[in-house]
Amino acid sequence: MADSIIKMTGGVIRQQANTILKNVNIEIQSGEFIYLIGKVGSGKSSFLKTLYAELPLEYGTAEVAGFQLKKIKKSQIPLLRRKCGIVFQDFKLLIDRSVYDNLEFVLRATGWKNKKAIKERIENVLEKVGMSEKQDKMPHQLSGGEQQRIVLARALLNAPPLILADEPTGNIDPATSYKLVELLKEICNTGKTIIIATHQYDLIEKYPGRVLCCENGELFEKSDFAGCNCEEGTSILPVEETVPAIQEPDLPEKETDEQEIISETASTVTEETNEQPTEETQEDILSLIGKLDYPEITAFDYELEQLPEIKPEEEKKENTASPASPVMDLELID
């Protein structure tokens, strides 16, 4: 039997003074393919944001990828987010750099240093999503469907066990929507848990999965999707093209070093688009990929939950530790 990757009991989710969802009792197993449906404003996005600690869980208990949401420390939130590959509806690609550089930005921000390992990982995820030939392209040179595949590749970089996709087909054409969901199905078959918030109910009919519905402030399972009253969904046209099967490789060892983790916010205007990437876009990406704020913690990525929170006032003291300390020794390992 598969292990639970998400379990919430008696959950209450609020935004400011408004209760969005109440009495949420849900358990999701590793390797499940989940659709999250409901009207606009019904709580789909709020539920996903709670799973990666963007919104707090007001009441109840919840465990996501081994993290207790009610007890999670601020320093552990980036670690949780590295377990959650987040797919944005609006892409959030950095328009001033190539596909390859967008992906390298994420790897360096999450502690990767070795250029060979970075190159191999980027090539691997691009091959998975069928975008190997696009690594030198700028975002504006890609179609909406291609950009969304790059966003999915970005979500896969650190091999998270959980993929959260909030309306991933919202900004792409109907035919491409089927291709994207077929790809997500293939990824799910490698053992990852996929949760897709969507209004396109034809996706559910073509690629069946477990259906959760947000309605009237509650989240519940819909075993009879044909009788769902959540919202009249949209219809999209079928596509016969298939996506190659996907195999999840072992990740190369990550090296941890604060140098070059975050590139400067781009200030130049690209010749092709005459647009400027915003600092807000970079910060959004860095926040949701689990930016490396605590290099000592990242160095022990497999036992993160046991490490104490490092407070800002303690950082200087930690950084001046003797050469015999575990952290300093580890940083010298090539």
C-alpha positions as CSV (number, residue, x, y, z in Angstrom):
1,M,0.0,0.0,0.0
2,A,1.3,3.4,-0.9
3,D,2.3,5.9,1.8
4,S,0.3,9.1,2.4
5,I,2.0,12.2,1.1
6,I,-0.9,14.5,2.2
7,K,-3.1,14.1,5.2
8,M,-5.4,16.8,6.6
9,T,-7.8,16.4,9.5
10,G,-10.3,19.1,10.6
11,G,-8.6,21.7,8.4
12,V,-9.7,25.3,8.3
13,I,-8.2,27.6,5.7
14,R,-8.7,31.3,5.8
15,Q,-7.6,34.4,4.0
16,Q,-7.6,37.3,6.3
17,A,-10.9,37.2,8.1
18,N,-12.6,35.0,5.5
19,T,-13.0,31.3,6.0
20,I,-12.4,29.7,2.6
21,L,-12.6,26.0,3.5
22,K,-13.7,24.3,6.7
23,N,-13.6,20.8,8.2
24,V,-11.2,19.5,5.5
25,N,-10.5,15.8,6.0
26,I,-8.5,14.4,3.2
27,E,-5.8,11.8,2.6
28,I,-3.8,11.5,-0.6
29,Q,-1.4,8.6,-1.3
30,S,1.9,8.7,-3.1
31,G,1.4,8.2,-6.9
32,E,-2.2,9.4,-7.0
33,F,-3.5,11.5,-9.9
34,I,-5.9,14.1,-8.4
35,Y,-8.2,16.6,-10.1
36,L,-9.3,19.6,-7.9
37,I,-12.4,21.2,-9.3
38,G,-14.9,23.9,-8.2
39,K,-16.1,27.4,-9.1
40,V,-13.9,30.4,-9.2
41,G,-13.3,31.5,-5.6
42,S,-14.4,28.2,-4.2
43,G,-11.0,27.6,-2.5
44,K,-9.0,25.5,-5.0
45,S,-6.0,27.8,-5.1
46,S,-6.2,28.4,-1.4
47,F,-6.0,24.7,-0.7
48,L,-3.0,24.3,-2.9
49,K,-1.3,27.4,-1.3
50,T,-1.9,25.8,2.1
51,L,-0.2,22.6,1.0
52,Y,3.1,24.5,0.4
53,A,2.7,26.9,3.3
54,E,1.9,30.0,1.4
55,L,-1.3,30.3,3.5
56,P,-1.4,29.1,7.1
57,L,-3.6,26.3,8.3
58,E,-5.7,28.0,10.9
59,Y,-7.1,25.0,12.6
60,G,-6.8,21.2,12.4
61,T,-3.7,19.2,11.5
62,A,-2.0,18.5,8.2
63,E,1.1,16.7,7.0
64,V,2.6,17.3,3.6
65,A,5.6,15.3,2.4
66,G,6.6,14.7,6.0
67,F,6.2,18.2,7.2
68,Q,3.6,19.1,9.9
69,L,2.0,22.4,8.7
70,K,0.9,23.6,12.1
71,K,4.4,23.1,13.5
72,I,6.6,24.0,10.5
73,K,9.3,26.6,11.1
74,K,9.9,29.5,8.8
75,S,13.4,28.0,8.0
76,Q,11.7,24.7,7.0
77,I,9.3,26.2,4.5
78,P,11.9,26.3,1.6
79,L,12.5,22.6,2.4
80,L,8.8,21.8,2.1
81,R,8.6,23.7,-1.2
82,R,11.5,21.7,-2.6
83,K,9.2,18.6,-2.1
84,C,6.5,20.4,-4.1
85,G,6.9,21.1,-7.8
86,I,4.7,24.1,-8.4
87,V,3.3,24.8,-11.9
88,F,2.1,28.3,-12.5
89,Q,-0.8,29.2,-14.8
90,D,1.0,32.3,-15.9
91,F,4.4,30.6,-16.5
92,K,6.5,33.1,-14.5
93,L,9.5,32.6,-16.8
94,L,12.4,35.1,-16.7
95,I,12.1,36.8,-20.1
96,D,15.6,38.1,-20.2
97,R,17.3,34.7,-20.4
98,S,17.1,31.5,-22.3
99,V,15.3,28.3,-21.3
100,Y,18.6,26.8,-20.1
101,D,19.4,29.9,-18.1
102,N,15.9,29.9,-16.5
103,L,16.5,26.3,-15.3
104,E,20.0,27.0,-14.2
105,F,18.8,29.9,-12.1
106,V,16.5,27.6,-10.2
107,L,19.2,24.9,-9.6
108,R,21.7,27.4,-8.4
109,A,19.1,29.0,-6.1
110,T,18.5,25.6,-4.5
111,G,22.1,24.8,-3.9
112,W,23.5,23.2,-7.0
113,K,27.1,24.3,-7.9
114,N,28.7,21.7,-10.1
115,K,28.4,22.8,-13.7
116,K,28.4,19.3,-15.1
117,A,25.7,18.1,-12.7
118,I,23.6,21.2,-13.6
119,K,24.0,20.6,-17.3
120,E,23.0,16.9,-17.0
121,R,20.0,17.7,-14.9
122,I,18.7,20.4,-17.2
123,E,19.1,18.1,-20.2
124,N,17.3,15.4,-18.4
125,V,14.2,17.4,-17.5
126,L,14.0,19.0,-20.9
127,E,14.1,15.5,-22.5
128,K,11.3,14.4,-20.2
129,V,9.0,17.2,-21.4
130,G,10.0,17.0,-25.0
131,M,11.8,20.3,-25.1
132,S,15.4,19.2,-25.6
133,E,15.7,21.3,-28.8
134,K,14.5,24.5,-27.1
135,Q,17.1,25.1,-24.4
136,D,18.7,28.0,-26.2
137,K,15.4,29.7,-27.0
138,M,14.1,32.8,-25.2
139,P,10.6,32.5,-23.6
140,H,9.0,34.8,-26.2
141,Q,10.1,32.5,-29.0
142,L,8.0,29.6,-27.5
143,S,4.3,28.9,-27.9
144,G,2.1,28.9,-24.8
145,G,2.2,25.1,-24.7
146,E,6.0,25.1,-25.0
147,Q,6.3,27.6,-22.2
148,Q,4.1,25.5,-19.9
149,R,6.3,22.5,-20.6
150,I,9.3,24.5,-19.6
151,V,7.5,25.4,-16.4
152,L,6.8,21.8,-15.8
153,A,10.5,21.0,-16.4
154,R,11.4,23.6,-13.8
155,A,9.1,22.0,-11.3
156,L,10.8,18.6,-11.9
157,L,14.4,19.9,-11.4
158,N,14.8,18.8,-7.8
159,A,12.8,15.6,-8.3
160,P,9.9,16.5,-5.9
161,P,7.5,13.7,-5.0
162,L,4.5,16.1,-5.3
163,I,3.5,18.3,-8.3
164,L,0.9,21.0,-7.7
165,A,-0.5,22.5,-10.9
166,D,-3.0,25.4,-10.5
167,E,-5.0,25.7,-13.8
168,P,-2.0,24.6,-15.9
169,T,-4.0,24.6,-19.1
170,G,-5.6,28.0,-18.5
171,N,-3.3,29.9,-20.9
172,I,-2.8,27.3,-23.6
173,D,-4.9,26.2,-26.5
174,P,-7.3,23.3,-26.2
175,A,-5.3,20.8,-28.2
176,T,-2.2,21.4,-26.2
177,S,-4.1,20.9,-23.0
178,Y,-4.5,17.3,-23.7
179,K,-0.8,16.9,-24.5
180,L,0.1,18.5,-21.2
181,V,-2.2,16.3,-19.1
182,E,-1.0,13.2,-20.9
183,L,2.5,14.3,-19.9
184,L,1.5,14.8,-16.3
185,K,-0.1,11.3,-16.4
186,E,3.2,9.8,-17.5
187,I,5.0,11.6,-14.7
188,C,2.5,10.3,-12.3
189,N,3.3,6.8,-13.5
190,T,6.8,7.2,-12.2
191,G,5.4,7.4,-8.6
192,K,4.9,11.1,-8.2
193,T,1.6,12.6,-6.9
194,I,-0.1,15.0,-9.2
195,I,-2.8,17.5,-8.1
196,I,-4.3,19.6,-10.9
197,A,-6.8,22.4,-10.3
198,T,-8.9,22.7,-13.4
199,H,-12.1,23.9,-15.0
200,Q,-11.6,21.7,-18.1
201,Y,-13.7,18.7,-17.3
202,D,-13.1,16.9,-20.6
203,L,-9.6,16.3,-19.2
204,I,-11.1,14.2,-16.5
205,E,-13.2,12.2,-18.9
206,K,-10.2,11.5,-21.2
207,Y,-7.6,11.0,-18.4
208,P,-9.5,9.7,-15.4
209,G,-8.3,10.3,-11.9
210,R,-9.5,10.9,-8.4
211,V,-11.8,14.0,-8.2
212,L,-11.9,16.4,-5.3
213,C,-14.5,19.2,-5.3
214,C,-14.5,22.6,-3.6
215,E,-18.0,23.7,-3.0
216,N,-19.8,25.8,-0.3
217,G,-16.7,26.1,1.8
218,E,-16.0,22.3,1.9
219,L,-13.6,20.0,0.1
220,F,-15.0,16.5,-0.6
221,E,-14.4,13.6,-3.0
222,K,-16.6,13.2,-6.1
223,S,-17.0,9.5,-6.9
224,D,-19.7,10.1,-9.4
225,F,-18.2,12.9,-11.6
226,A,-21.1,12.8,-14.0
227,G,-23.3,14.2,-11.2
228,C,-20.9,17.0,-10.2
229,N,-22.6,20.4,-9.7
230,C,-19.4,22.3,-8.8
231,E,-19.4,24.2,-12.1
232,E,-20.2,23.8,-15.7
233,G,-16.8,22.9,-17.1
234,T,-15.4,23.8,-20.4
235,S,-14.9,21.4,-23.2
236,I,-11.7,20.8,-25.2
237,L,-11.0,18.9,-28.4
238,P,-9.4,15.5,-28.4
239,V,-5.8,15.0,-29.5
240,E,-4.3,11.7,-30.6
241,E,-0.6,12.6,-30.2
242,T,1.1,10.6,-27.4
243,V,4.0,11.5,-25.1
244,P,7.0,9.2,-24.6
245,A,7.1,7.3,-21.4
246,I,9.2,8.9,-18.6
247,Q,11.7,7.4,-16.3
248,E,12.9,9.2,-13.2
249,P,16.7,9.1,-12.9
250,D,18.8,9.3,-9.8
251,L,19.7,12.9,-9.0
252,P,23.4,13.8,-9.0
253,E,24.9,14.9,-5.7
254,K,24.3,18.5,-4.9
255,E,27.1,20.8,-3.7
256,T,26.2,23.6,-1.3
257,D,27.7,27.0,-1.5
258,E,26.1,30.4,-1.2
259,Q,28.2,31.8,-4.1
260,E,26.2,32.6,-7.2
261,I,23.0,31.2,-5.8
262,I,20.9,34.1,-6.9
263,S,21.8,36.0,-10.0
264,E,21.3,39.8,-10.0
265,T,17.8,41.0,-10.9
266,A,18.0,41.7,-14.6
267,S,17.9,45.4,-15.4
268,T,18.5,45.4,-19.1
269,V,15.8,45.4,-21.7
270,T,15.9,42.5,-24.1
271,E,16.2,43.5,-27.8
272,E,13.7,40.9,-28.9
273,T,10.8,41.8,-26.6
274,N,11.5,45.3,-25.3
275,E,10.3,44.1,-21.9
276,Q,12.0,44.1,-18.5
277,P,11.9,41.1,-16.2
278,T,10.6,42.3,-12.9
279,E,12.1,41.7,-9.5
280,E,8.7,40.5,-8.3
281,T,8.8,37.6,-10.8
282,Q,12.2,36.5,-9.6
283,E,11.1,36.7,-6.0
284,D,8.0,34.7,-6.8
285,I,10.1,32.0,-8.4
286,L,12.7,32.0,-5.6
287,S,10.0,31.8,-2.9
288,L,8.2,28.9,-4.4
289,I,11.1,26.7,-5.4
290,G,12.6,26.7,-1.9
291,K,15.4,29.2,-2.3
292,L,18.6,28.3,-0.4
293,D,18.3,30.6,2.7
294,Y,20.1,28.2,5.0
295,P,23.1,26.5,3.4
296,E,23.8,24.5,6.5
297,I,20.3,22.9,6.3
298,T,20.5,22.3,2.6
299,A,23.8,20.4,3.0
300,F,21.9,17.7,5.0
301,D,19.0,17.6,2.6
302,Y,18.0,14.1,3.6
303,E,17.5,14.9,7.3
304,L,16.2,18.4,7.2
305,E,13.4,18.0,9.7
306,Q,15.9,17.2,12.5
307,L,17.9,20.4,12.2
308,P,17.2,23.4,14.4
309,E,16.0,26.7,13.0
310,I,18.9,29.2,12.3
311,K,17.9,32.6,13.5
312,P,19.4,35.7,11.7
313,E,21.3,36.8,14.8
314,E,22.9,33.4,15.0
315,E,24.1,33.3,11.4
316,K,27.3,35.3,12.0
317,K,28.2,33.0,14.8
318,E,27.5,29.9,12.8
319,N,29.6,31.1,9.9
320,T,32.6,31.6,12.1
321,A,32.6,28.0,13.3
322,S,36.0,26.3,13.5
323,P,37.2,24.2,10.5
324,A,36.4,21.1,12.5
325,S,32.7,21.8,12.5
326,P,30.4,19.5,10.4
327,V,29.1,22.4,8.3
328,M,32.6,23.7,7.4
329,D,33.9,20.2,6.7
330,L,31.0,19.4,4.4
331,E,31.5,22.6,2.4
332,L,35.0,21.5,1.5
333,I,33.9,18.2,0.0
334,D,34.1,18.3,-3.8
